[in-house]
Amino acid sequence: MIGSKIFTPSGPALALFTAFGLLAAPASGGEMQGRLGTLPHGSYVCSLPGDAGGPAWLELEDKRFTIENASIYRTENGSGTYLLTGKRVTFTRGPMKGMKFERTGNASLRWIDDDGKPGRIRCIRSAATR
């Protein structure tokens, strides 16, 4: 064919393509698998299930947070960042650093304990921000 040529990188170009290829490769750990994403913006209220003799949910005032632009969240104690990969949310900086959640719906999260097991705390988006 006239004018067609296949590009085959070599030398520095090959090294550059290889480096970017390694960066783009999926992580091998289960925690980092899945597509990167962001949570819906808004205020999230966290609670524990109640019992038959009282309220259905016991709100945890000190666990409220707001998702802002990109991967930024804010609490009454400051702001930080989070990483959403697949259904796993990991708070990576700020006052909630180290906390992990499983995304159970478009606007709902379930706390994951230090052993990687689902906990009883649920966080639900209560209001969108503009």
C-alpha positions in Angstrom: 0.0 0.0 0.0 1.2 3.4 -0.8 1.8 5.8 2.1 1.2 3.2 4.8 3.9 2.4 7.3 3.8 0.6 10.6 5.4 2.5 13.5 7.7 0.3 15.5 9.3 2.1 18.5 13.0 1.6 19.2 15.7 3.1 21.4 14.4 5.9 23.6 10.9 5.7 22.2 10.8 2.0 23.1 11.9 2.8 26.7 9.2 5.5 26.9 6.5 3.2 25.6 7.6 0.4 28.0 7.6 2.8 31.0 4.1 4.0 30.2 2.9 0.5 29.5 4.0 -0.6 32.9 2.3 2.4 34.6 -0.9 1.6 32.8 -0.8 -2.1 33.7 -3.4 -3.3 36.2 -2.3 -3.7 39.8 -1.9 -7.2 41.1 -3.4 -6.6 44.5 -7.1 -7.2 45.0 -7.6 -3.8 46.6 -6.4 -1.9 43.6 -8.4 -3.8 40.9 -11.2 -2.0 39.1 -11.7 1.2 37.3 -10.8 4.5 38.8 -13.7 6.7 39.6 -15.1 9.3 41.9 -18.1 9.3 44.3 -21.1 11.6 43.7 -20.6 15.0 45.2 -22.5 15.8 48.4 -22.8 15.3 52.1 -22.6 11.8 53.5 -24.1 10.7 56.8 -22.8 7.6 58.5 -24.8 5.5 61.0 -25.1 2.2 62.8 -28.2 0.0 62.6 -30.5 0.6 65.6 -32.8 -2.0 67.2 -36.6 -2.8 67.3 -37.0 -0.8 70.6 -35.6 2.5 69.2 -34.6 4.3 66.0 -33.8 2.3 62.9 -30.4 4.0 62.6 -28.0 5.6 65.0 -26.3 8.5 63.3 -22.6 9.0 64.0 -22.1 12.8 64.0 -18.3 12.5 64.1 -18.3 10.4 60.8 -20.0 13.0 58.5 -18.1 14.0 55.4 -18.6 15.8 52.1 -17.3 14.8 48.8 -16.1 17.8 46.8 -14.4 18.2 43.4 -12.4 15.3 42.0 -11.3 13.0 44.8 -11.4 15.5 47.6 -13.5 15.1 50.8 -14.0 17.4 53.8 -14.9 16.8 57.4 -15.2 19.2 60.4 -11.5 18.2 61.1 -10.1 19.1 57.7 -9.9 17.8 54.2 -8.2 15.0 52.4 -8.3 12.7 49.3 -9.7 9.3 48.6 -9.3 6.7 45.9 -12.2 4.8 44.3 -11.1 1.6 42.4 -13.9 -0.6 41.3 -16.2 -0.8 44.4 -13.4 -0.1 47.0 -13.1 3.4 48.5 -9.9 4.1 50.4 -9.3 7.4 52.2 -5.6 8.2 51.4 -5.0 11.5 53.1 -6.5 13.7 55.7 -8.6 13.0 58.9 -10.1 9.8 57.5 -6.8 8.4 56.2 -6.8 4.6 56.2 -10.6 4.1 56.4 -12.0 1.8 53.7 -15.5 1.3 52.4 -17.2 -0.8 49.8 -19.5 1.0 47.5 -22.9 -0.7 47.8 -24.9 1.6 45.6 -24.6 4.9 43.7 -24.7 6.9 46.9 -24.1 4.3 49.7 -21.0 2.9 51.3 -20.3 0.1 53.8 -17.3 0.3 56.2 -14.6 -2.3 55.8 -12.8 -3.2 59.0 -9.0 -3.7 59.4 -9.4 -7.4 58.6 -11.1 -6.6 55.3 -14.5 -7.7 56.5 -17.7 -5.7 56.1 -18.6 -3.7 59.2 -21.9 -2.4 60.5 -21.3 1.3 59.7 -23.2 2.6 56.6 -22.7 6.0 54.9 -25.4 7.4 52.7 -25.3 10.6 50.6 -27.9 12.8 52.2 -27.7 15.9 50.0 -26.0 16.8 46.8 -23.7 19.9 46.7 -23.7 22.4 43.9 
